[in-house]
Amino acid sequence: ELAAELVVERRLGRVLHLHMNYPGNLNALSAAMITAISERLSPACLRGASVVLLTAAGRHFGAGHDLAEVAENGCGADLFRQCSDLMERVATCEVPVVAAVQGCAFAAGCQLAA
């Protein structure tokens, strides 16, 4: 079952808090999750923020790529490219992106946290 909102966005002063909200799938990076995070790292969304805090619901920060989605679509090339674009966006973000990691962060989940 898909979470009502994959990424919950809150403003805490100058902190833009992005909370990955799909613990039933260990916050796996599906195309929809990647898009939701990427959109919130746009210059318009960052306006007024000094830092982005990235957190996740549930016991674990992230399971990496959504391999069920890869298997369903028959090829992960598009998802991997989209994920690579997200990692570039995080690395070049105009404000620091800090991940508060609980539990495990596997594969692309670890890359996102780094």
C-alpha positions as CSV (number, residue, x, y, z in Angstrom):
1,E,0.0,0.0,0.0
2,L,1.4,3.4,-1.0
3,A,1.8,6.0,1.7
4,A,-0.5,9.0,1.5
5,E,2.4,11.3,1.0
6,L,5.8,9.8,0.1
7,V,7.8,12.8,1.3
8,V,6.4,15.0,4.1
9,E,7.7,18.6,3.9
10,R,7.9,20.9,6.9
11,R,9.6,24.2,7.7
12,L,11.2,24.6,11.0
13,G,12.5,28.2,10.9
14,R,15.2,28.1,8.2
15,V,15.3,24.2,8.2
16,L,13.6,22.5,5.3
17,H,12.7,19.1,6.8
18,L,12.0,16.3,4.2
19,H,10.7,13.1,5.8
20,M,10.6,10.0,3.6
21,N,7.3,8.4,4.5
22,Y,7.0,4.8,3.2
23,P,8.2,2.6,6.0
24,G,6.2,-0.4,4.7
25,N,8.7,-0.5,1.8
26,L,11.7,0.6,4.0
27,N,11.6,3.9,2.2
28,A,13.0,2.3,-0.9
29,L,13.9,4.7,-3.7
30,S,11.1,4.2,-6.2
31,A,10.7,6.5,-9.2
32,A,7.9,8.3,-7.2
33,M,10.1,8.7,-4.1
34,I,13.0,10.0,-6.1
35,T,10.7,12.5,-7.9
36,A,9.2,13.6,-4.6
37,I,12.6,14.3,-3.1
38,S,14.0,15.9,-6.2
39,E,11.1,18.3,-6.6
40,R,11.5,19.5,-3.0
41,L,15.2,20.3,-3.7
42,S,14.3,22.8,-6.4
43,P,15.4,26.4,-5.9
44,A,11.8,27.5,-5.4
45,C,11.3,25.0,-2.6
46,L,14.7,25.8,-1.0
47,R,13.9,29.6,-0.9
48,G,14.5,30.8,2.7
49,A,16.2,27.6,3.8
50,S,19.7,27.4,5.3
51,V,19.7,23.6,5.5
52,V,17.8,20.5,4.4
53,L,17.2,17.8,7.0
54,L,16.4,14.4,5.5
55,T,14.8,11.8,7.7
56,A,12.7,8.7,7.2
57,A,9.8,6.9,8.8
58,G,10.1,3.5,10.4
59,R,13.0,1.4,11.7
60,H,15.3,2.0,8.8
61,F,16.4,5.0,6.8
62,G,16.3,3.4,3.4
63,A,16.5,0.1,1.6
64,G,18.1,1.5,-1.6
65,H,16.5,1.2,-5.0
66,D,13.0,-0.3,-5.2
67,L,14.0,-3.6,-6.7
68,A,10.4,-4.7,-6.9
69,E,9.8,-1.7,-9.2
70,V,12.9,-2.7,-11.2
71,A,11.6,-6.3,-11.6
72,E,8.1,-5.1,-12.6
73,N,9.5,-2.8,-15.3
74,G,12.0,-5.3,-16.6
75,C,14.9,-2.9,-16.5
76,G,16.3,-0.5,-13.9
77,A,18.1,1.8,-16.3
78,D,15.6,4.6,-16.0
79,L,15.3,4.3,-12.2
80,F,19.1,4.2,-11.9
81,R,19.5,7.3,-14.1
82,Q,16.8,9.1,-12.1
83,C,18.5,8.1,-8.9
84,S,21.9,9.3,-10.2
85,D,20.3,12.7,-11.0
86,L,18.9,12.9,-7.5
87,M,22.4,12.2,-6.0
88,E,23.8,14.9,-8.2
89,R,21.1,17.3,-7.1
90,V,21.9,16.6,-3.4
91,A,25.6,17.0,-4.0
92,T,25.2,20.3,-5.7
93,C,22.4,21.7,-3.6
94,E,22.7,25.4,-2.8
95,V,22.3,24.5,1.0
96,P,23.7,21.6,3.0
97,V,21.7,18.4,3.0
98,V,22.0,16.5,6.3
99,A,20.6,13.0,6.7
100,A,19.5,11.9,10.2
101,V,19.9,8.1,9.8
102,Q,18.2,5.5,12.0
103,G,18.6,1.8,11.5
104,C,20.1,0.7,8.2
105,A,20.7,2.6,5.0
106,F,21.5,0.1,2.2
107,A,22.9,0.7,-1.3
108,A,21.3,3.9,-2.8
109,G,19.8,4.7,0.7
110,C,23.3,4.9,2.0
111,Q,24.4,6.9,-1.0
112,L,21.5,9.4,-0.3
113,A,22.6,9.7,3.3
114,A,26.3,10.3,2.4
